[in-house]
């Protein structure tokens, strides 16, 4: 990737919609009380609480797996995952400068957890299950002081670490059948563990919290209870709740100044519970499992992150949830920008279609179809409807203002509807299916009618584009063919074939050429009339190209795919003018809005990124 992007100007990232809610304790509040810190893909995002202004820390080469903030707020640390056999990096960031302070490489495949010592002297890092070691780093020298296997041989994997609040030489680690208090012996460069005794309780500890006075360790377990351990003696002093355990385990605990606990569970319950008997004092049910609780200031306000990739704000007084940010928690399949105005765009994924305002990354509308996946969607040109293709073989048409279902076409395709497009006159829909058929539907005042089924493709239709006069369309399929169809006579006019699974196709605005791309990583220009290949470009060095879009003036096009890079190309030159690096997952779709101001890209990790398009229209 480094070679490919060298010397090419970078796209400016304007906004990111997304939050990786699967990173435990990934959502943090900075000690300045003004910023939220959270991971998304290979980026760490800083978001100002008062006006949602975002800044981005770029440096990781793969998904961020853990985040920690030092007590002083001078440093942020983040760890990542990597492929088997490769080292996973820890980055320490200088918060004030928003730059990389140190890059630390020792762990294999994944960094599981990170914790700063109370006076910013040391950082302790825990490797994932393929690594299993704990390393203590000196922040000043940026060197490792010492390391040790995290768990004894008899125990399972270690899952979390937490530093003492008063002593730079003491930290705690815990996991499956292991709970240890470690002491750093700096002169001898060793860390020495003491096992805690939990008696008959055999537990897998998911999270640890240590109160400010360092007297106890509170451990949240997968069994749904909390153990309270004396830090000095390492003995179990209490545990609970004995009867009403937390369903799907305790995934995160935070201690308030009062000593009471905030507890989040895998089933989405978020409670305030008493420090003495673990009795629930207040309780709220959130969507999907709670993975982060971040306390702001003295604890009057806290933020909660969930696996549904949602963030909530709570005040201590009324303990009511206020939803402050939403995003997709599974792969985004497609994006469409409304025609003409370019103010709205829509994205689809498993179970839902969401509408967003292009300037404010806020969800305007969510249309949910439980247990179904929306594969593709488009706005009709008149803006009165959103047409969508679903894996249950149905085409659904919704009203963009209300989300009301206006029309449903049952059994549109046998193996799911995989691609869809609407004509400019808004009277017809062209759909493609998993079985390779292309169908044309006429929209009527009270229903629809199938005009024609066109059978030539032998595999899934991945993309459909209709010519501006509505008389022809082009379809790209996994069978290695792109076919140009006559929509008046319903016959194929031209076929282009390549040794690839075509993922995407676009008409050049002048419509005498099409460009295609797919799994062979090449971008082909073809002549519409005789189907001859005019030009072949190396679209990507690694991985398929999944999405492509041409600007309305035809001067530039954009591509995105499995290499996670957004590329802006000059159409005539066939050269990359800008690249965008920020996606943590494969790019699934990409669009430029009609006024050439904004570029929107979506990825398999649920992220939606908005970039400043570097070539504004001259008109």
Secondary structure, DSSP 8 states (H G I E B T S, - for coil): -HHHHTTSEE-EEEEEE---TTSTT--EE-TTSSEEEEEETTEEEEEETTT--EEEEE--SS-EEEEEE-TTSSEEEEEEB--TTSEEEEEEEETTTTEEEEEEEEEESBEEEEEE-TTSSEEEEEE-TTT-EEEEEETTTTEEEEEEESS-TTS--EEEEEE-SS-TTEEEEEEBTEEEEEEEETTTTEEEEEE-B-TT---BEEEEEE-TT--EEEEEETTS-EEEEETTT-BEEEEE-SSS--TT-EEEEEE-TTS-EEEEETTSEEEEE-TTT--EEEEEE-SS-EEEEEEETTTTEEEEEETTS-EEEEETTT---EEEE---SS---EEEE-TTT--EEEEEEEEEEEEEESSS--EEEEEEEEEEEEEEEEE-TTSS-EEEEETTS-EEEE-TTT--EEEEETTS-TT-EEEEEE-TTSSEEEEEETTSEEEEEEEETTEEEEEEEEE---S-EEEEEE-TTSSEEEEEETTSEEEEEETTTTEEEEEEE-SS-EEEEEE-TTSSEEEEEETT-EEEEEETTT--EEEEEE--SSS-EEEEEE-TTSSEEEEEETT-EEEEEETTTTEEEEEEE--SS-EEEEEE-TTSSEEEEEETTS-EEEEE-SS----
